[in-house]
């Protein structure tokens, strides 16, 4: 899905954003090691989420020309995410992509989990991280430095059809601030609704679809008449 934001052409690809002119892949809330952190607490959750996240990154880099990945916070979920198997998988992936520039904008979970291992060669910065017309952040906010692109919220949108519903990750694209869905394979979501001031794009597998604009305002269940 191609959109224009801050006068730049961007691609909404799966759960990430691609800025082709900069060869930049933007990913929010990947939460490496979240499943491992749950298992460390005795909660039986599936394994393999780190491998799944890395495979999604590889698929996006195979489909687009990428020189730089920018993580919008919450790279690691918790201190217990520094599990041997989790770090081994990330380190092996990094070894296959040594020429790739990696940058992490610190998020709230990064404050608790700590910065990634130095051997991963990830530049770690605080928000806002400005590139061109964009101010890349973890927390959605307004900034005089540019159009904010953020994460943190894990937005999802509920679609209804034929008496059934589906809750899908979504992008929220606003005039001054846009929010990416969580990229992580094992994360929750915060429900959001379409508004006049924002555009929603839902993610279904490897496809992205625009949510139709909201219907005209109603009063007592009926459309308001023009006066």
N, C-alpha and C positions, 0 to 999 in steps of 0.2 A: 504494500500500500504506500503510494507516494503522496506526501503532503508538502505544503509550503508553510514554513514557520520562521518568523524573524527574517523573512525574505531569503531564506535558504531552503533548498530542496532536501528533504529528509525521507528516509524509508522506514516504515514500521514493519519490522521483519520478525515474525514469531513474537517473542516477548522482549525484543530489544529494538534499539533505534540505530540506524546507520546514517551517517553523514558522509555521503560519497565524496564530496569535494575535499574533505579532510582525511578520507580513508579511515574514518573513526567509527568504532562500534561502541555504543553506550549501553551498559547493562546495570540494572538496579537490583539490589537485594538478592544476591545469589545465595547467601547464607550457607556457604560451605560448612560441612560438619554439623548441621543442625540435627540430622538423624542420629549421628554418633553421640551428640550431647544428650539426646533423649534416652538413648540406650544406656548411657553412663548413669542415668537416673533410674534405670530399671524399667523404662517404658518400652514395650516391644513394638518397634516401628521397623519398616522395611529398610534393608541395606541397599547400597548401590546408587544413592542419590548423587553422590559426588561424581561418579562415572557418568551418570546421565547428564548432569550439568555441563561437564567437560565435552561430552559428545555434542551437545547443543551448540556450544561455542565453536567447535570444529565445523559443524554443518553450516553455520553462518559465515565462517571464514572461507569455506569452500564455495559459497554462493556469491560472496562479495569480496572486493579487494580491500583488505583491512591491514593497516600498518600499526594501529593503536587501539587498545581496548581501554575504555574508561569505566570503572566500576563506581556506581553512585552509592557507596556505603554498604555496610553489613556484608563484607566479604567473608568473614568467619562469624559464626553464630555466637560462640561462647568460648571460654577458656578451655573447656573440655573438647572443643572442636579441633584442638591441636593433637588429635589422635594420630597414631603412627600411620594407619592405613589411609586416612584422609590426606595427610601431608605428603605421603608417598605418591598418591595418585596425582595431586596437584603438581608436585615436583617433576614427575615423569612427563606430564603434559607441558610444563614450562620448558623442559629440556628439548621438546620437539619444536618449540616456537621461540628460540633464543633471540631472533631478530625482532620480535614483536614488542612494541612499547606497551607497558602496562602502568596504569595510574589508578589509585584508589582515593576517592574523596571520603574521608572518615565519616562513619555513621554512628548511631548510638550503640549498636552491637559491637562495633570495632573498638569503642572505648572500653568495653568490658572484656572482649576477647583478646585485645592487644593487636599490634600491627602484624602483618604477615611476616614469615621468616625472611631475613635478608637475602637468603639464597634464591628467593623467587624473583628478585630484582624488580620489585613493584615500587614505583614512586608513590609516596603517601602524602596527601595534601589535605588541608582543611577547606570547608566550604566558605564562600563560593569560589569555584575554580573557573576562571573566565577564559574562554576560547572564542574569539570572534564576537558575534552578537549574543552568545549564550553564557549564562552563569550556571555552571553545573553544581548542584547541591545534593545533599541527602534529604534534607527536610524541605517540603514545599513551602515557599515563601515568595515575597516580592523583593526585587533587588534593583537598585538604580544602575547596576553594572551590566544588566542585560536580561533577556528572556530566560527565566529560570527553568531548568530541566532537572527534575528531582525524582526521588523514589519514596521509600519509607512507608507509604500508605498501603501498598499492595492492593490497588483498586481492582474490584471485580464488578460486573454488571449482570443483572438477571434478565434473561430473555424469556418470553412466554409465547407459546404457540400451541394451538389445539389442546388446551387444557394442561399442557406440560410446561415445565420451566427448566432452564439450564443456567448455571452461574459460571460465567467465563471471565478470565483475566482481561483487563482492558487498559488502553491508553486514555488519558484525560488530557486533551489539548486545549489550553486556554489562551487568552490574548497575551497575558504576561507571564504565565506559569503553566508548565505542562508536567504531568506525572506519568512515569512508566510503570507497567505492571512488574510484580516480582518475577525475576528470572528463575529463581530457585525451584527445584523440582518438589520440595517438601516445605511449602509455606502456605499460610492461610491467606485470607483476603478480606478487605473492607468494602462493603457494598456502596456503590455510587450510582447516582441517577443522572440522566442527560439533562442539561440545562440550556437556556438560550445562549449563555456566555461561553459554553464549552462544547467541544466535540468529543464524542466517545468512539473508540475503535476497539472492538472485541477481538480476542484471539481464539481461534478454533483450530487446534493442531498447528500446522505450519502456515495457516492463512489468517489474514486480518480483514475484518469487515467493518464498514462505517455503520454506526447505529443511527437509524432515522431520527430526524429532528423531532422534538416533542410536539405533541398535538396542541392546537390552540387552547388557551385557558378555558376552563369550564366553571360554571356556577350551578350548584345543585344538580350536578350530573349532566347538564345540558350546555351546549356551546353558547357562549355569550353573544348576544346580538350586537352588531355595530350600531352605535348611536349617531 
